[in-house]
Amino acid sequence: MALVYSDNILHKEEEKIVNKMITKFGLDKNITMLYEEWTKSILALTEQGKILLKI
């Protein structure tokens, strides 16, 4: 998920891959959405940490 959202854009091809993974591994779509949001939050915190280190 971090690779998919690393540029803050969900490209069509990335979406296809995520959907294939959901199907292949039998993941629950709601849980997957939670993972997506968690990943976005972690990426945002990482960026904030980088900025704080520069202060």
Secondary structure, DSSP 8 states (H G I E B T S, - for coil): -HHHHTTS---HHHHHHHHHHHHHTT--HHHHHHHHHHHHHHHHHHHHHHHHHH-
